[in-house]
C-alpha cells in the first residue's frame, strides 16, 4: 500500500488573539480626515459599537440601528487590531476597515471606507468613493469597566 505525502494544516483564528479588553460596548467618535467624495461622507459621527465574539467569530453590532456584522480580523499585533466588514445594499458595496490601538478603556485609530457602486446590468464596479476617519473610542460597558 502506498500513502501520499500529505500535510494537514490547522490554525487558530486571529479572533483568539484579540485582547479581551476590546469586547464590550464602546462610544465611538469619528472625524473625517480625507475623502474624494465630501458630498457622500459626513464630517463627524458618534456611534455605539458592541464588540463580541462567539467561538472564533467576532461581531460588531449597533444597538441604535440594529445593524450587526461579523468581522474579518486581519491582524492582531499586541494591542493593535485590524478588522474588516463588508455589506451590500441595493447596488452598493461598502468595505469598512478599522485599525485601532487599544489602551485600557480607550482606543484610537482609523476607519477606511470604500463605497463601490455596482452596475445593475452585470454587477461590475462603475464607481468607487472613499473616506478615512480618525476614531476615538471610550468603553462604556464590559469586563474591563466592571473590573474597576
C-alpha positions as CSV (number, residue, x, y, z in Angstrom):
1,X,0.0,0.0,0.0
2,X,1.3,3.5,-0.9
3,X,0.5,6.6,1.1
4,X,0.7,10.0,-0.4
5,X,2.8,12.5,1.5
6,X,0.1,14.8,3.0
7,X,0.4,17.6,5.4
8,X,-2.6,18.8,7.3
9,X,-2.5,22.4,8.4
10,X,-4.7,23.8,11.2
11,X,-4.7,27.2,12.6
12,X,-6.2,29.3,15.3
13,X,-8.5,32.1,14.3
14,X,-7.0,35.5,14.7
15,X,-10.1,36.3,16.9
16,X,-8.4,34.2,19.6
17,X,-5.6,36.8,19.7
18,X,-7.8,39.8,20.1
19,X,-7.3,41.3,23.6
20,X,-10.3,40.5,25.8
21,X,-10.5,44.2,26.8
22,X,-11.8,45.0,23.3
23,X,-15.1,43.2,23.9
24,X,-17.9,45.2,25.3
25,X,-19.8,48.4,24.4
26,X,-17.9,51.5,23.1
27,X,-18.9,55.1,22.5
28,X,-17.1,55.9,19.2
29,X,-16.4,59.3,17.7
30,X,-15.3,59.6,14.1
31,X,-13.9,62.7,12.4
32,X,-13.4,62.8,8.6
33,X,-9.7,63.0,7.8
34,X,-9.8,62.8,4.0
35,X,-12.2,61.8,1.2
36,X,-12.7,62.0,-2.5
37,X,-16.4,62.5,-2.1
38,X,-17.3,65.1,0.6
39,X,-21.0,65.0,-0.6
40,X,-21.3,61.4,0.4
41,X,-19.4,61.1,3.7
42,X,-20.3,63.0,6.9
43,X,-17.7,65.2,8.6
44,X,-18.3,63.8,12.1
45,X,-20.3,61.0,13.6
46,X,-20.9,59.5,17.0
47,X,-21.9,55.8,17.4
48,X,-22.2,52.9,19.8
49,X,-20.3,49.7,19.0
50,X,-20.9,46.4,20.8
51,X,-18.0,44.1,20.1
52,X,-18.4,40.5,21.0
53,X,-17.2,37.1,20.0
54,X,-18.8,33.7,19.8
55,X,-16.3,30.9,19.4
56,X,-14.0,32.1,16.6
57,X,-16.4,34.7,15.2
58,X,-16.1,38.4,16.1
59,X,-19.2,40.6,15.7
60,X,-19.9,44.3,15.7
61,X,-23.5,45.4,16.4
62,X,-25.1,48.8,16.9
63,X,-27.9,48.9,19.5
64,X,-29.3,52.1,18.0
65,X,-29.7,50.9,14.4
66,X,-30.0,47.2,15.0
67,X,-27.2,46.6,12.4
68,X,-24.9,43.7,13.0
69,X,-22.0,42.3,11.1
70,X,-19.4,39.5,11.5
71,X,-15.9,40.9,11.2
72,X,-12.8,39.5,9.5
73,X,-9.8,40.0,11.7
74,X,-6.9,40.8,9.5
75,X,-4.2,41.1,12.1
76,X,-3.5,41.4,15.9
77,X,-0.2,42.8,17.0
78,X,-0.2,43.3,20.7
79,X,-2.9,45.9,21.3
80,X,-3.2,46.9,17.7
81,X,-6.1,45.2,15.9
82,X,-7.3,45.5,12.3
83,X,-10.7,44.2,11.2
84,X,-12.9,44.5,8.1
85,X,-16.6,44.2,7.5
86,X,-18.4,44.3,4.1
87,X,-22.0,44.9,3.3
88,X,-24.1,45.1,0.1
89,X,-27.2,47.1,-0.2
90,X,-29.1,47.7,-3.5
91,X,-26.3,48.3,-6.0
92,X,-23.6,49.4,-3.5
93,X,-20.9,47.5,-1.6
94,X,-19.4,49.1,1.5
95,X,-16.0,47.9,2.7
96,X,-15.2,49.1,6.2
97,X,-11.7,48.5,7.5
98,X,-10.8,49.6,11.1
99,X,-7.4,49.7,12.6
100,X,-7.2,50.6,16.3
101,X,-4.8,50.7,19.1
102,X,-6.4,49.6,22.4
103,X,-5.2,51.4,25.5
104,X,-7.2,50.2,28.5
105,X,-10.7,51.5,28.3
106,X,-9.9,53.7,25.3
107,X,-8.8,53.3,21.7
108,X,-7.6,55.5,18.9
109,X,-7.3,54.6,15.2
110,X,-8.5,55.0,11.7
111,X,-11.5,53.8,9.7
112,X,-11.0,53.3,6.0
113,X,-14.3,53.3,4.0
114,X,-14.6,52.2,0.3
115,X,-18.0,52.5,-1.3
116,X,-18.3,50.7,-4.6
117,X,-21.3,51.4,-6.9
118,X,-22.2,48.3,-8.9
119,X,-23.9,48.2,-12.3
120,X,-27.4,46.8,-12.2
121,X,-26.8,45.1,-15.6
122,X,-23.7,43.0,-14.8
123,X,-22.8,43.8,-11.2
124,X,-19.4,45.3,-12.2
125,X,-17.9,48.2,-10.3
126,X,-18.8,51.5,-12.0
127,X,-17.8,54.0,-9.3
128,X,-15.5,53.9,-6.2
129,X,-15.6,56.5,-3.4
130,X,-13.5,56.5,-0.3
131,X,-13.0,58.2,3.0
132,X,-10.7,58.0,6.0
133,X,-11.9,58.8,9.5
134,X,-9.9,59.3,12.7
135,X,-11.5,57.3,15.5
136,X,-11.6,57.7,19.3
137,X,-13.4,55.1,21.4
138,X,-14.3,55.0,25.1
139,X,-15.6,51.8,26.7
140,X,-18.9,52.3,28.5
141,X,-19.6,48.6,29.5
142,X,-17.8,45.3,29.5
143,X,-15.5,43.4,31.7
144,X,-12.6,45.9,32.0
145,X,-15.0,48.6,33.0
146,X,-16.6,46.3,35.6
147,X,-13.1,45.4,37.0
148,X,-12.5,48.9,38.3
